[in-house]
Amino acid sequence: MCNGLLDVLYHIPEGRGAGLRRDFAARLGAVGEPSRVSGVWRYAEMVMAAAPTDIVSFPEGNTPLIANARVAAWAGCPRLLVKHEGMNPTGSFKDRGMTVGVTQARRIGARAVACASTGNTSASLAAYAALAGIPALVLVPAGNVAMGKLAQTLAYGARTLAVRGDFDACLSLVRDASPRLGIYLLNSVNPFRLEGQKTIVFEMLQQLDWRTPDWIALPAGNLGNTAAFGKALDEALRAGLIDRMPRILAVQAAGASPFQQSFDAGFRARVSMKAATVASAIRIGDPASFDRAVRAIRSSSGAVLAVDDVAILEAQDRIGTAGIGCEPASAASVAGVRAAVRAGLIGPDDQVVAVLTGHLLKDPGMEAAAATPGVTLRNTPVEIDASISALEREIDALRA
Ligand SMILES: *Cc1c(COP(=O)(O)O)cnc(C)c1O
């Protein structure tokens, strides 16, 4: 056994781009079964050939691609678009992978499903397992999960174990235990999850009428999504859905940047580190999908950047005050675009899609942000006396 990760390989419908694009377009606005409406299963030919009765779907996907002039101006990238994956049923892109992973669990008759998680994977697993009626076990680092995510996991009925250790410890524990206990493992080491996550790329390309952007930026933690994006683009190119590759920009938090450090050294060696960042969803020091993410960066002539916590929180604040709420890890993508524009890596006329991976309500963490030295939030609560004169002063200030 090599202990490497598996990839799902299947017959890509090569050179059928025009026909596929027509089929995908015909399914937009479908009504009825979740499997018909889903922004994941719309692309079934590129994901999984499952019988409709096996599909476990809320539905998910169908997330907006937003052009916001204020966010674009702040990033220094006039043609920036953001794809808001926080608009999925449990508030993160993890739902796109989980609908496919739990569908596979149902197809093989799994008795129970399990994952280790920094929070969003467990929330998503708990919800899809509940929908499928399969018992779920989740391992999270004790005291290190954002409250919104923990609340979801508990509410959706998963058996929740708070492990005295970090995410990396949770993952190695559940990876060792699941084959012995006969539990179906649904971390992103599970290749079917990545098949679902590919649809972030297919959906954004369809929203762009299959005109390839110059760059796709995303936050990078365990690197499953980076690997999924690379696979999606390779397959879209082979199928003839697109005719050129965009470049992938993977963005890490400076305190959890093993992939960026490895990239800077020409990917000559794999790096791991002790992870520390406010962005809990990417607080990962030993990413599981390292090797396949290297392939994604290489095949897309991509790049990997790191941004510090102040930059991440500032980006979250600027995106938020534009009316788009995302969690800190998500804001790393926009912070990375800003840094890449300043470094001259992204050109002023480039079209960039930045993926916002999770919703603001997952990890409001305002106290943490306000307490981080160097961060200035644009908007904080103003405490007033319960009097009409105090209120009037505020209304006057609003008009001024
Ligand atoms: C899981 C997650 C990430 C990181 O994705 P990886 O595939 O682990 O690199 C980033 N942001 C959010 C909100 C997530 O839930």
PDBQT file of the ligand as one rigid body, heavy atoms in Angstrom, charges set to zero:
ROOT
HETATM    1  C1  LIG A 501     -12.704  23.705   3.785  1.00  0.00    +0.000 C 
HETATM    2  C2  LIG A 501     -12.624  25.173   3.634  1.00  0.00    +0.000 A 
HETATM    3  C3  LIG A 501     -11.525  25.803   3.033  1.00  0.00    +0.000 A 
HETATM    4  C4  LIG A 501     -10.300  25.076   2.597  1.00  0.00    +0.000 C 
HETATM    5  O1  LIG A 501     -10.494  24.172   1.554  1.00  0.00    +0.000 OA
HETATM    6  P1  LIG A 501      -9.426  22.999   1.339  1.00  0.00    +0.000 P 
HETATM    7  O2  LIG A 501     -10.037  22.118   0.340  1.00  0.00    +0.000 OA
HETATM    8  O3  LIG A 501      -9.248  22.354   2.676  1.00  0.00    +0.000 OA
HETATM    9  O4  LIG A 501      -8.157  23.646   0.892  1.00  0.00    +0.000 OA
HETATM   10  C5  LIG A 501     -11.558  27.175   2.866  1.00  0.00    +0.000 A 
HETATM   11  N1  LIG A 501     -12.596  27.903   3.285  1.00  0.00    +0.000 NA
HETATM   12  C6  LIG A 501     -13.669  27.338   3.881  1.00  0.00    +0.000 A 
HETATM   13  C7  LIG A 501     -14.780  28.205   4.335  1.00  0.00    +0.000 C 
HETATM   14  C8  LIG A 501     -13.716  25.957   4.067  1.00  0.00    +0.000 A 
HETATM   15  O5  LIG A 501     -14.781  25.427   4.674  1.00  0.00    +0.000 OA
ENDROOT
TORSDOF 0
